């Protein structure tokens, strides 16, 4: 098969479409013929040498894919060769085939194409695990997501809105702010021009946000704590603004707040299976009904993954950037 190989840590030009050995499904796994994958920030970090795959994982980037089941490993049932699926991966999505634990497979939701489904597993599982399972967002609460026009952001806005929360988001251009409003954001804040803390307080009569989903990390930590409501929960899922930030514990204590930080990739298979099952139960029905939909910015041939990485690094997108394993897939 062919896969995108990272020749050495570096810029996007180190990505090469190369012939490699086919994977073999282990017990409890299935082999998927990949139709499409999607670009995530974690892939860029891996390419730069800052985010190595967990032990035993595929060395190729790609944390999600869609495709068709090609073979079954020992002990697998409930899935048939030829089934159309999408999958949460520990790596290996930038390839023509990938082996994946059967418990990390999801059916393709009705009304979503097989190609579009490639952009669902990582965002849906990240949001379900953080906003709902850990953050316990409740109807009527206020939810703030940073990077509202990103893949995570566009899905988080829709799911929080569907859940009955007041939804606020940040983004950096007028076009992106408008797209966020169209997806259901009640308030869209230009972080380049406004103090998001002041705006959150103004929009909530001084209360603040009950749940904040943050992709920035260190640089936003003090302001996120300031923006929390009493009993608020801050969920850090990215470090685009750095690894370190100042945490005022006195302020956090006064607010009886909580700060959580966590990734999805390195979780044990059992935890991932639980998250995937929760997504199938809670997220997929909203997609099937049409209330929530994947937001796809563009589709790029997988062999041109370097181009796709540049788009995401430049934040020149709204929603997901997909990679097509075959140049004509989904066209």
C-alpha positions as CSV (number, residue, x, y, z in Angstrom):
1,X,0.0,0.0,0.0
2,X,0.9,3.7,0.0
3,X,1.1,5.9,3.1
4,X,2.3,9.3,4.0
5,X,5.7,8.9,5.7
6,X,7.4,11.6,7.8
7,X,10.9,11.5,6.5
8,X,12.2,13.6,9.4
9,X,10.8,16.2,11.7
10,X,10.2,19.4,9.9
11,X,7.9,21.5,7.8
12,X,5.2,20.2,5.5
13,X,7.6,19.2,2.8
14,X,8.9,16.2,4.8
15,X,5.6,14.4,4.1
16,X,6.1,11.7,1.4
17,X,3.6,9.4,-0.3
18,X,5.6,6.2,-0.2
19,X,5.0,2.5,-0.8
20,X,5.1,0.6,2.6
21,X,4.1,-2.8,3.9
22,X,0.4,-3.5,4.4
23,X,-0.8,-3.7,8.0
24,X,-2.2,-7.0,9.3
25,X,-5.2,-7.0,11.7
26,X,-4.4,-8.4,15.1
27,X,-7.0,-10.2,17.3
28,X,-9.9,-7.9,17.9
29,X,-9.0,-5.6,15.0
30,X,-10.3,-5.1,11.5
31,X,-8.4,-4.0,8.4
32,X,-10.0,-1.0,6.6
33,X,-9.5,0.1,3.0
34,X,-9.2,3.8,3.6
35,X,-11.3,6.2,1.4
36,X,-10.5,9.4,3.3
37,X,-8.8,10.7,6.4
38,X,-8.7,14.2,7.9
39,X,-6.0,16.6,9.2
40,X,-5.8,17.3,12.9
41,X,-3.4,19.6,14.8
42,X,-1.9,16.5,16.4
43,X,-0.8,15.4,12.9
44,X,1.1,18.6,12.5
45,X,2.8,18.3,15.9
46,X,3.8,14.7,15.0
47,X,5.3,15.9,11.8
48,X,7.2,18.6,13.7
49,X,8.6,16.0,16.1
50,X,6.7,17.1,19.1
51,X,4.1,14.3,19.4
52,X,5.3,10.8,18.9
53,X,2.8,8.0,18.4
54,X,2.2,5.8,21.5
55,X,4.1,2.5,21.7
56,X,2.8,0.0,19.3
57,X,0.8,2.5,17.2
58,X,1.3,3.1,13.5
59,X,4.1,5.5,12.7
60,X,2.0,7.2,10.0
61,X,-0.1,10.3,10.9
62,X,-3.8,10.3,10.9
63,X,-6.2,10.0,13.9
64,X,-9.4,9.2,12.0
65,X,-10.5,7.7,8.7
66,X,-13.5,6.4,6.7
67,X,-13.6,3.4,4.4
68,X,-14.7,-0.2,3.9
69,X,-13.9,-3.2,6.0
70,X,-11.4,-5.4,4.1
71,X,-10.6,-8.2,6.6
72,X,-11.4,-9.3,10.1
73,X,-8.9,-10.2,12.8
74,X,-9.3,-13.2,15.1
75,X,-12.3,-12.9,17.4
76,X,-14.1,-10.1,15.6
77,X,-17.8,-10.3,15.1
78,X,-20.6,-7.9,14.5
79,X,-18.8,-6.5,11.4
80,X,-18.7,-7.8,7.9
81,X,-16.2,-7.4,5.1
82,X,-17.5,-4.6,2.9
83,X,-19.2,-2.6,5.7
84,X,-18.8,1.2,5.3
85,X,-17.3,2.6,8.5
86,X,-15.4,5.5,10.1
87,X,-12.9,5.0,12.8
88,X,-11.1,6.7,15.7
89,X,-7.4,5.8,15.2
90,X,-4.2,6.0,17.3
91,X,-2.4,6.7,14.0
92,X,-2.1,5.4,10.4
93,X,-5.0,7.2,8.8
94,X,-2.8,8.8,6.1
95,X,-2.6,5.5,4.2
96,X,-4.5,3.3,1.9
97,X,-5.2,0.7,4.6
98,X,-5.2,0.7,8.4
99,X,-5.8,-1.8,11.2
100,X,-8.1,-0.6,13.9
101,X,-9.7,-2.2,17.0
102,X,-13.2,-3.1,16.2
103,X,-14.5,-1.2,19.3
104,X,-13.2,2.0,17.7
105,X,-15.4,1.6,14.6
106,X,-18.5,3.6,14.0
107,X,-21.1,3.1,11.3
108,X,-21.4,6.0,8.7
109,X,-24.4,8.1,9.8
110,X,-27.4,8.1,7.4
111,X,-27.3,11.3,5.3
112,X,-23.5,11.6,5.5
113,X,-21.3,10.5,2.6
114,X,-18.5,8.0,3.2
115,X,-15.9,10.7,2.4
116,X,-17.5,13.2,4.8
117,X,-17.6,10.7,7.6
118,X,-13.8,10.8,7.7
119,X,-14.1,14.1,9.5
120,X,-16.3,12.9,12.3
121,X,-14.6,10.5,14.7
122,X,-11.9,12.7,16.2
123,X,-14.1,15.8,16.7
124,X,-17.1,13.8,18.0
125,X,-15.0,11.7,20.4
126,X,-13.0,14.7,21.7
127,X,-16.2,16.7,22.4
128,X,-18.1,13.8,23.9
129,X,-15.2,12.9,26.2
130,X,-14.5,16.4,27.3
131,X,-17.6,18.6,27.1
132,X,-20.2,16.0,28.1
133,X,-18.5,13.1,29.9
134,X,-16.0,15.1,31.9
135,X,-17.3,18.7,31.7
136,X,-20.9,17.6,32.3
137,X,-22.4,20.4,30.3
138,X,-26.1,20.8,31.2
139,X,-29.0,22.3,29.3
140,X,-29.3,26.0,30.2
141,X,-25.6,26.4,31.0
142,X,-23.2,28.7,29.2
143,X,-20.6,27.1,27.0
144,X,-17.5,28.9,25.5
145,X,-15.4,27.2,22.8
146,X,-12.2,28.8,21.5
147,X,-11.4,28.4,17.8
148,X,-15.1,28.2,16.9
149,X,-14.3,27.8,13.2
150,X,-12.0,24.8,13.6
151,X,-13.1,21.2,13.1
152,X,-13.5,20.8,16.9
153,X,-15.2,24.2,17.2
154,X,-17.8,23.8,14.4
155,X,-18.9,20.5,15.9
156,X,-18.8,21.7,19.5
157,X,-21.0,24.7,18.6
158,X,-23.6,22.5,17.0
159,X,-23.6,19.8,19.7
160,X,-23.8,22.3,22.6
161,X,-26.6,24.2,20.9
162,X,-28.5,21.0,20.3
163,X,-28.0,20.1,24.0
164,X,-29.7,23.3,25.0
165,X,-26.7,25.4,26.1
166,X,-26.1,29.1,25.5
167,X,-23.1,29.0,23.1
168,X,-20.3,31.5,22.8
169,X,-17.2,31.1,20.7
170,X,-14.1,33.0,19.6
171,X,-12.7,33.3,16.1
172,X,-10.3,35.6,14.3
173,X,-12.1,37.0,11.2
174,X,-15.5,38.4,10.4
175,X,-16.1,35.5,7.9
176,X,-15.4,32.9,10.5
177,X,-17.5,34.7,13.1
178,X,-20.5,34.7,10.7
179,X,-20.0,31.0,9.9
180,X,-20.1,30.3,13.7
181,X,-23.3,32.2,14.1
182,X,-24.8,30.2,11.2
183,X,-24.0,27.0,13.0
184,X,-25.8,28.2,16.2
185,X,-23.4,30.3,18.2
186,X,-25.4,32.8,20.2
187,X,-22.3,35.1,20.6
188,X,-19.2,35.1,18.3
189,X,-16.2,37.1,19.7
190,X,-13.3,38.4,17.6
191,X,-10.4,37.5,19.8
192,X,-8.2,39.9,17.8
193,X,-10.4,42.9,18.6
194,X,-12.2,42.1,21.8
195,X,-11.4,40.9,25.3
196,X,-13.2,37.7,25.4
197,X,-13.4,37.7,29.2
198,X,-15.2,41.0,29.3
199,X,-17.5,39.9,26.5
200,X,-18.4,36.6,28.2
201,X,-19.1,38.5,31.5
202,X,-21.3,41.0,29.6
203,X,-23.3,38.3,27.8
204,X,-23.9,36.4,31.1
205,X,-24.8,39.2,33.4
206,X,-21.4,38.8,35.1
207,X,-21.7,35.1,35.8
208,X,-19.2,33.7,33.3
209,X,-19.1,30.5,31.4
210,X,-20.0,27.2,33.0
211,X,-17.9,25.1,30.6
212,X,-14.9,26.3,28.5
213,X,-13.3,24.2,25.8
214,X,-9.8,25.5,25.1
215,X,-7.3,24.7,22.4
216,X,-4.8,27.4,23.4
217,X,-3.4,26.2,26.7
218,X,-0.8,28.4,28.5
219,X,-1.5,31.8,27.0
220,X,-5.2,31.6,27.7
221,X,-5.1,30.0,31.2
222,X,-5.4,33.1,33.4
223,X,-8.1,34.6,31.2
224,X,-10.0,31.4,31.0
225,X,-10.1,31.1,34.8
226,X,-11.3,34.7,34.9
227,X,-14.1,33.9,32.4
228,X,-15.3,30.9,34.4
229,X,-18.6,31.0,36.4
230,X,-18.8,29.7,40.0
231,X,-18.6,26.0,39.7
232,X,-17.2,26.3,36.1
233,X,-15.1,23.7,34.3
234,X,-12.2,24.5,32.0
235,X,-11.2,21.7,29.6
236,X,-7.8,22.2,27.9
237,X,-7.4,20.0,24.8
238,X,-4.6,21.9,23.0
239,X,-1.4,23.9,23.5
240,X,-1.4,26.3,20.5
241,X,-0.7,29.1,23.0
242,X,2.1,27.3,24.8
243,X,2.6,24.6,27.5
244,X,2.9,26.9,30.6
245,X,0.6,29.5,32.0
246,X,0.0,31.2,35.4
247,X,-2.8,29.7,37.5
248,X,-4.3,31.8,40.2
249,X,-5.4,29.1,42.7
250,X,-7.0,31.7,44.9
251,X,-9.3,32.7,42.1
252,X,-10.0,29.1,41.2
253,X,-10.8,28.3,44.8
254,X,-13.2,31.2,45.1
255,X,-15.0,30.0,42.1
256,X,-15.0,26.4,43.2
257,X,-13.8,25.8,39.6
258,X,-12.0,22.9,38.0
259,X,-9.3,22.8,35.3
260,X,-8.9,19.5,33.3
261,X,-6.4,18.8,30.6
262,X,-6.4,15.7,28.5
263,X,-5.7,14.1,25.1
264,X,-7.5,11.3,23.3
265,X,-4.8,9.6,21.4
266,X,-2.9,7.9,24.3
267,X,-6.0,6.7,26.2
268,X,-6.2,2.9,26.8
269,X,-8.4,1.0,24.3
270,X,-11.1,0.3,26.9
271,X,-11.5,4.1,27.5
272,X,-11.6,4.8,23.8
273,X,-14.2,2.1,23.3
274,X,-16.4,3.7,26.0
275,X,-16.1,7.1,24.3
276,X,-16.9,5.7,20.8
277,X,-20.0,3.9,22.3
278,X,-21.1,7.2,23.9
279,X,-20.7,9.0,20.5
280,X,-22.8,6.3,18.8
281,X,-25.5,6.8,21.4
282,X,-25.5,10.6,21.8
283,X,-24.0,12.2,18.8
284,X,-24.9,10.0,15.8
285,X,-28.7,10.5,16.3
286,X,-28.3,14.3,16.1
287,X,-26.3,13.8,12.8
288,X,-28.9,11.4,11.4
289,X,-31.7,13.9,12.2
290,X,-29.9,16.6,10.3
291,X,-29.6,18.9,13.4
292,X,-25.8,18.5,13.4
293,X,-23.6,18.0,10.3
294,X,-19.9,17.7,9.5
295,X,-18.4,20.9,8.3
296,X,-16.0,20.2,5.5
297,X,-13.7,23.0,4.2
298,X,-12.0,21.2,1.4
299,X,-10.9,17.9,0.0
300,X,-7.3,17.3,-1.0
301,X,-5.6,14.2,-2.4
302,X,-3.8,12.3,0.3
303,X,-0.6,12.3,-1.7
304,X,-0.7,16.1,-1.4
305,X,-0.9,16.0,2.4
306,X,1.8,18.7,2.6
307,X,-0.7,21.2,1.0
308,X,-3.4,20.2,3.5
309,X,-1.0,20.7,6.4
310,X,-0.2,24.2,5.2
311,X,-3.9,25.1,5.0
312,X,-4.5,24.0,8.6
313,X,-1.3,25.7,9.9
314,X,-2.3,28.9,8.3
315,X,-5.8,28.6,9.8
316,X,-7.2,29.2,6.3
317,X,-10.1,26.9,6.8
318,X,-13.5,26.5,8.5
319,X,-14.3,23.0,9.6
320,X,-12.3,19.9,8.5
321,X,-9.7,19.5,5.8
322,X,-10.1,16.0,4.3
323,X,-7.5,13.8,2.6
324,X,-8.7,11.5,-0.2
325,X,-6.8,8.2,-0.4
326,X,-7.7,8.0,-4.1
327,X,-7.4,11.2,-6.1
328,X,-11.0,10.9,-7.5
329,X,-12.6,9.6,-4.2
330,X,-15.8,11.4,-3.4
331,X,-15.6,13.7,-6.4
